[in-house]
Amino acid sequence: MHPWEKELQEPQHSGSEAPEAAEGPGNWLRFHFGLFGSIRANEFSRANKANKRGDWKDPAPRLLQPEQIITNGSRMFLMRDLTFSAIPRLVLYFENGGFLVFYNCRMHWCSSPRADPASDILSVEFHRGQALDALRTPNPVCYTLLDQRYFSGLGNIIKNETLYLAKIHPLTQGTFLALLDLERLLDCAIQFSSDWLHDKLHGRKLRLQIYQKEQCPLGHAVMKETLGPSGGWKRLTWWCPQCQPAVLSDHGDPSPGTE
């Protein structure tokens, strides 16, 4: 059995009971797109460069035995595959002829489609107090911002841009920052995410100030380092030492990165 098939056959659920069958009523298929996942409607991904043989061949899914699923009275057929990143992970075909194509994503069954809105920074139910409490811990703020328990959907680009906008060094421990600084950091995260979504919906290119830059907007040289907690994900981080100076502790030492 392929690992992704095992992933779908082992139900992961948000309620107290695991669904007995994937096709049963009230069960949902949850997708995690990560950094590079995407979804297309009524079209497959097209080749954007030639392969090693010089061919401009579009990636296409291998045809597998379809699995029928009935959802809210509509019939869908799942065609699943996972071989290369350019090949669809899942294709949903609908009776009306339309289809959805999922790339580079994780999938699992769950009993509810609802995620906790308190951690979604763009939700009206976002819990600022919970987020501020998480930022106040003695951990580098660049670690905390990527903690999806408190900042659902906040990724590495937002982390870098937010820290630059708030003029906070990425390895600054939250306990070294005043409440006003933490509030400003949180406001920057929400505002940047909102602006990014607004630009995306209107077809405008994202405007970056620090991410993957060699200089900040003021012309200062930018530092780059892979940062992350011990035993956790390490992510590339860019910052300007002049615009985002290290915060000194009570003993006059720079705020260290805790593990």
Residue pairs with C-beta under 8 A, 6 or more apart in sequence:
1 9
2 82
4 80
4 82
4 89
4 107
5 80
7 106
7 107
7 108
8 22
8 80
8 107
8 108
8 109
9 22
10 108
11 18
11 19
11 22
11 27
11 108
11 109
11 110
12 18
12 30
12 108
12 109
12 110
13 19
13 109
13 110
13 111
13 112
14 110
14 111
14 112
14 114
15 111
15 112
17 111
18 111
19 26
19 27
19 109
19 111
21 27
22 29
22 69
22 109
23 68
23 69
23 70
26 111
27 109
27 110
27 111
28 109
28 110
28 111
28 112
28 113
29 107
29 108
29 109
29 110
30 107
30 108
30 109
30 110
30 113
31 37
31 39
31 102
31 105
31 106
31 107
32 105
32 106
32 107
33 39
33 104
33 105
34 104
34 105
34 106
35 155
35 156
36 85
36 103
36 104
37 102
37 103
37 104
37 105
38 45
38 102
38 103
38 104
39 100
39 101
39 102
39 103
39 105
40 100
40 101
40 103
41 98
41 99
41 100
41 101
42 98
42 99
43 101
44 58
44 59
44 60
44 61
44 88
44 101
45 58
45 59
45 86
45 88
45 101
45 103
46 58
47 56
47 57
47 58
47 59
49 56
50 56
51 57
59 84
59 86
59 87
59 88
60 87
61 79
61 81
61 87
61 88
61 91
61 101
62 81
62 83
62 87
63 79
64 79
64 80
64 81
66 77
66 78
66 79
66 93
67 77
67 78
67 80
68 75
68 76
68 77
69 75
69 76
69 77
69 78
70 76
74 94
74 95
75 94
75 95
76 92
76 93
76 94
76 95
77 92
77 93
78 90
78 91
78 92
79 88
79 90
79 91
79 93
80 89
80 90
80 91
81 87
81 88
81 89
81 90
82 89
85 103
85 104
86 103
88 101
88 102
88 103
89 102
89 103
89 104
89 105
89 107
90 101
90 102
90 105
90 107
91 99
91 100
91 101
91 102
92 99
92 100
92 102
93 99
115 152
116 152
117 123
117 124
117 125
117 126
118 125
118 126
118 127
118 130
119 126
119 127
119 130
119 131
119 148
119 149
119 150
119 151
119 152
120 126
120 152
120 153
121 131
121 151
121 152
121 153
121 154
121 189
121 190
121 193
122 153
122 190
122 193
122 194
122 197
126 190
128 186
130 150
131 150
131 151
131 186
132 179
132 182
132 183
132 186
134 144
134 147
134 149
134 150
134 151
134 174
135 141
135 144
135 145
135 174
135 177
135 182
135 185
135 186
136 174
136 175
136 182
137 144
137 173
137 174
137 175
138 173
138 174
138 175
138 258
139 173
139 174
139 229
139 258
140 170
140 171
140 172
140 173
140 227
140 255
140 257
140 258
141 163
141 168
141 170
141 172
141 173
141 174
141 177
141 185
142 159
142 163
142 170
142 171
142 227
142 235
142 237
143 227
143 228
143 229
143 232
144 150
144 151
144 174
145 151
145 154
145 158
145 159
145 162
145 163
145 189
146 154
146 155
146 156
146 159
146 233
146 235
148 154
151 189
153 193
154 162
154 189
154 193
156 211
156 235
156 236
156 237
157 206
157 208
157 211
158 189
158 192
158 193
158 196
159 170
159 235
159 237
160 170
160 210
160 211
160 237
160 238
160 239
161 192
161 208
161 209
161 210
161 211
162 185
162 188
162 189
162 192
163 169
163 170
163 185
163 210
163 239
163 244
164 209
164 210
164 216
164 238
164 239
164 240
164 243
164 244
165 188
165 191
165 192
165 209
166 181
166 184
166 185
166 188
167 243
167 244
168 177
168 181
168 185
168 244
168 247
169 239
169 244
169 245
169 246
169 247
169 255
170 227
170 237
170 239
170 244
171 227
171 246
171 255
171 256
171 257
172 246
172 247
172 255
173 247
173 255
173 256
173 258
174 182
176 247
176 249
176 255
177 185
177 247
196 206
199 205
199 206
199 207
200 206
209 216
209 217
210 216
210 222
210 238
210 239
210 240
211 238
212 238
213 222
213 238
214 221
214 222
215 221
215 222
216 222
216 240
216 242
216 243
218 240
218 242
218 243
220 240
220 241
220 242
220 243
221 240
221 241
222 238
222 239
222 240
223 238
223 239
223 240
223 241
224 236
224 237
224 238
225 236
225 237
226 234
226 235
226 236
226 237
227 234
227 235
227 237
227 257
228 234
228 235
229 259
230 259
246 254
246 255
247 254
247 255
248 254
248 255
249 255
